Amino acid sequence: MSRPVTIVSLFLASLIVAAEAPAQSADTWFHRWSSAQQEASVAVAKLQFVERGSFATDGAFGPREMEVDFDLTVEPDEVSRSVLEIRTKGRIVDESQWRGHRRFRSPVRRDLLRAADALLFPSDLLASGTLKTRGTPDPDRVNGREAVRLLTVSPNETGQIERVVWHFVRRSGRLLRTQAIIRGEDRGTLVVEVNYARHDGLDIPVSRTISGSFGVRRRTRTYTVLLESESVFELVALETL
């Protein structure tokens, strides 16, 4: 009787191990997810969000805090935003004070913001070769939810998005969170985290945090700016082809 019991025990143990370990390679996981996102977005012409962000900066001109509401438009080849309202110390700033002053209404340096925006819909980073997979999928938990963790890195030293940690919901395969390190010229380094939800098969951003520092040139000098920001995204319109 000991031999059948041993065989059954080994069989059950193998099932447990198989259940705990992600069955797909990292490349296969990303390929399946990217293909599903492409299929879900093929008929989408434009996504429009209201982005509500709070920004705290500290630099050459002292600390500053502001809240900015943006109209954020996402199209297949472009992400654009325009300011709806700016508030400081709980008061609305008159449009005449910020209209035409880019640094006042956009606290994040333009090149770093462009890289951070690429993480709002990050499947293109894989398709374009901007990021390459490293290692294998690992089981993880995010906010008590069973997840799969994957790592991608830039294939070259000049890549602005240096590395991204991805978390997918284990059962559904939807994207749950990305955490990235972004580096720019002139001592710019940001840590960016984006959280996602699924809408009609498409994984869309719902919140983002950005922290780090970057250099800003003023005439002949470069000053370091420290940044902390939190943003939420509300989908308000979806246009189809």
C-alpha positions as CSV (number, residue, x, y, z in Angstrom):
1,M,0.0,0.0,0.0
2,S,2.9,2.4,0.6
3,R,3.8,2.6,-3.1
4,P,0.3,3.7,-4.4
5,V,0.1,6.2,-1.5
6,T,3.5,7.6,-2.4
7,I,2.6,7.9,-6.1
8,V,-0.7,9.6,-5.3
9,S,1.2,12.0,-2.9
10,L,3.7,12.9,-5.5
11,F,1.0,13.4,-8.1
12,L,-1.0,15.8,-5.7
13,A,2.2,17.6,-4.9
14,S,3.0,18.2,-8.6
15,L,-0.5,19.6,-9.1
16,I,0.0,22.0,-6.2
17,V,3.3,23.2,-7.6
18,A,1.8,23.6,-11.1
19,A,-1.1,25.6,-9.6
20,E,1.3,28.0,-7.7
21,A,3.7,28.7,-10.6
22,P,2.7,30.7,-13.7
23,A,2.6,28.3,-16.6
24,Q,3.6,30.8,-19.3
25,S,7.0,32.3,-20.1
26,A,7.3,36.1,-19.8
27,D,7.4,36.5,-23.6
28,T,4.3,34.4,-24.0
29,W,2.4,36.3,-21.2
30,F,3.2,39.6,-22.7
31,H,2.4,38.5,-26.2
32,R,-1.0,37.2,-25.2
33,W,-1.8,40.4,-23.2
34,S,-0.5,42.8,-25.9
35,S,-2.5,40.9,-28.6
36,A,-5.7,41.1,-26.4
37,Q,-5.1,44.9,-25.9
38,Q,-4.6,45.4,-29.6
39,E,-7.8,43.6,-30.4
40,A,-9.7,45.6,-27.8
41,S,-8.4,48.9,-29.1
42,V,-8.6,48.3,-32.9
43,A,-11.9,50.1,-33.2
44,V,-11.0,52.9,-30.8
45,A,-10.2,56.3,-32.4
46,K,-9.8,58.4,-29.2
47,L,-10.1,58.2,-25.5
48,Q,-10.8,61.3,-23.4
49,F,-10.1,61.6,-19.7
50,V,-10.3,64.2,-17.0
51,E,-6.9,64.0,-15.2
52,R,-6.9,65.5,-11.7
53,G,-3.4,65.9,-10.3
54,S,-1.8,67.3,-7.1
55,F,1.8,68.4,-7.4
56,A,4.3,69.3,-4.7
57,T,7.7,70.7,-5.9
58,D,10.7,72.2,-4.2
59,G,13.4,74.0,-6.1
60,A,15.3,77.2,-6.6
61,F,12.2,79.3,-5.9
62,G,11.1,77.4,-2.8
63,P,8.3,74.9,-2.2
64,R,5.1,75.0,-4.2
65,E,1.9,73.0,-4.1
66,M,-0.9,73.1,-6.7
67,E,-3.8,71.0,-8.0
68,V,-4.3,70.9,-11.8
69,D,-7.3,69.4,-13.7
70,F,-6.4,68.5,-17.3
71,D,-8.4,67.4,-20.3
72,L,-6.3,64.4,-21.4
73,T,-6.8,63.0,-24.9
74,V,-5.2,59.7,-26.0
75,E,-5.1,58.8,-29.7
76,P,-3.2,56.0,-31.4
77,D,0.0,58.0,-31.9
78,E,-0.4,60.9,-29.5
79,V,-1.1,61.8,-25.9
80,S,-2.1,65.5,-25.4
81,R,-3.4,67.5,-22.5
82,S,-4.8,70.9,-21.9
83,V,-5.4,72.7,-18.6
84,L,-9.0,73.0,-17.3
85,E,-8.3,74.6,-13.9
86,I,-5.4,75.3,-11.5
87,R,-5.8,75.7,-7.7
88,T,-3.3,76.8,-5.1
89,K,-4.0,76.9,-1.4
90,G,-7.6,76.0,-2.1
91,R,-8.2,78.9,-4.5
92,I,-8.8,78.8,-8.2
93,V,-6.0,80.6,-10.1
94,D,-7.3,83.1,-12.7
95,E,-6.6,81.8,-16.3
96,S,-4.8,85.0,-17.1
97,Q,-2.0,84.1,-14.6
98,W,-1.1,80.8,-16.1
99,R,-2.1,80.9,-19.8
100,G,1.1,80.8,-21.9
101,H,3.3,79.9,-18.9
102,R,4.2,76.3,-19.5
103,R,6.3,75.7,-16.4
104,F,3.5,77.0,-14.1
105,R,0.9,74.7,-15.5
106,S,3.1,71.6,-16.1
107,P,5.3,70.9,-13.0
108,V,6.9,67.8,-14.6
109,R,9.7,68.5,-17.1
110,R,8.4,67.8,-20.6
111,D,10.7,64.9,-21.6
112,L,10.1,63.1,-18.4
113,L,6.4,63.6,-18.6
114,R,6.4,62.2,-22.1
115,A,8.1,59.1,-20.9
116,A,5.7,58.8,-17.9
117,D,2.7,59.1,-20.3
118,A,4.0,56.2,-22.3
119,L,3.1,54.0,-19.3
120,L,-0.6,55.0,-19.4
121,F,-1.1,52.5,-22.3
122,P,2.2,50.6,-22.1
123,S,1.6,47.7,-24.6
124,D,3.4,49.8,-27.3
125,L,6.6,49.7,-25.2
126,L,6.8,46.0,-25.8
127,A,5.7,46.0,-29.5
128,S,8.3,48.7,-30.3
129,G,11.2,47.0,-28.6
130,T,11.6,49.9,-26.1
131,L,11.5,47.2,-23.4
132,K,12.7,43.6,-23.3
133,T,11.6,40.9,-20.9
134,R,14.0,39.6,-18.2
135,G,13.6,36.5,-16.0
136,T,10.4,34.5,-15.6
137,P,6.9,35.3,-14.3
138,D,6.7,35.1,-10.5
139,P,3.6,34.7,-8.3
140,D,2.9,37.7,-6.1
141,R,0.1,39.4,-4.2
142,V,-1.0,43.0,-4.7
143,N,-3.5,44.5,-2.2
144,G,-4.5,41.0,-1.2
145,R,-5.1,39.8,-4.8
146,E,-3.2,37.0,-6.4
147,A,-1.0,38.4,-9.1
148,V,1.9,37.6,-11.5
149,R,5.0,39.8,-11.5
150,L,7.1,40.3,-14.6
151,L,10.1,42.5,-15.2
152,T,11.2,44.4,-18.4
153,V,14.3,46.5,-18.9
154,S,15.6,48.8,-21.6
155,P,17.8,47.0,-24.1
156,N,20.3,49.8,-24.2
157,E,21.9,52.3,-21.9
158,T,20.3,55.3,-23.5
159,G,16.7,54.1,-22.9
160,Q,14.7,56.7,-21.0
161,I,12.4,54.1,-19.4
162,E,15.1,52.1,-17.6
163,R,12.9,49.3,-16.1
164,V,9.3,48.4,-15.5
165,V,7.8,45.9,-13.0
166,W,4.4,44.7,-14.2
167,H,1.7,43.1,-12.1
168,F,-1.1,41.2,-13.7
169,V,-4.2,39.7,-12.1
170,R,-3.4,36.0,-12.0
171,R,-6.8,34.6,-13.1
172,S,-8.0,37.2,-15.6
173,G,-4.7,38.3,-17.0
174,R,-5.6,42.0,-16.9
175,L,-3.0,44.6,-16.1
176,L,-3.1,45.7,-12.5
177,R,-0.1,47.9,-11.9
178,T,3.2,49.1,-13.4
179,Q,6.2,50.5,-11.5
180,A,8.9,52.2,-13.5
181,I,12.2,54.0,-13.2
182,I,12.6,56.8,-15.7
183,R,15.8,58.7,-16.3
184,G,16.3,61.8,-18.3
185,E,19.2,64.1,-19.1
186,D,20.5,66.6,-16.6
187,R,20.1,64.5,-13.5
188,G,16.5,63.6,-14.0
189,T,15.1,60.4,-12.3
190,L,11.5,59.6,-11.6
191,V,9.7,56.7,-10.0
192,V,6.3,56.2,-11.6
193,E,3.5,53.9,-10.5
194,V,0.3,53.5,-12.6
195,N,-2.8,51.5,-11.6
196,Y,-5.2,50.2,-14.1
197,A,-8.8,48.9,-14.5
198,R,-10.4,47.0,-17.4
199,H,-13.0,48.8,-19.6
200,D,-14.5,46.7,-22.5
201,G,-11.4,44.6,-22.6
202,L,-9.0,47.5,-22.6
203,D,-6.7,48.1,-19.6
204,I,-6.9,51.9,-18.9
205,P,-5.2,54.0,-16.2
206,V,-7.1,55.0,-13.1
207,S,-4.3,56.6,-10.9
208,R,-0.7,57.5,-11.0
209,T,2.0,58.6,-8.6
210,I,5.3,60.3,-9.6
211,S,8.2,61.0,-7.3
212,G,11.8,62.0,-8.0
213,S,14.0,64.9,-9.1
214,F,15.2,66.6,-12.2
215,G,17.3,69.5,-13.4
216,V,15.8,72.8,-14.8
217,R,17.9,75.3,-16.5
218,R,17.5,79.0,-15.7
219,R,19.8,81.1,-17.9
220,T,23.3,79.9,-17.2
221,R,22.5,77.7,-14.1
222,T,20.8,74.4,-13.6
223,Y,18.6,73.9,-10.5
224,T,17.3,70.7,-9.0
225,V,13.6,70.3,-8.6
226,L,12.1,67.8,-6.2
227,L,8.7,66.4,-7.2
228,E,5.9,64.4,-5.6
229,S,2.6,64.1,-7.4
230,E,-0.6,62.0,-7.4
231,S,-3.2,61.9,-10.2
232,V,-6.5,60.1,-10.9
233,F,-8.0,59.5,-14.3
234,E,-11.7,59.5,-15.2
235,L,-12.7,58.2,-18.6
236,V,-15.4,60.6,-19.9
237,A,-15.5,59.8,-23.6
238,L,-14.6,57.0,-26.0
239,E,-14.8,57.5,-29.8
240,T,-14.8,54.6,-32.2
241,L,-13.8,54.4,-35.8
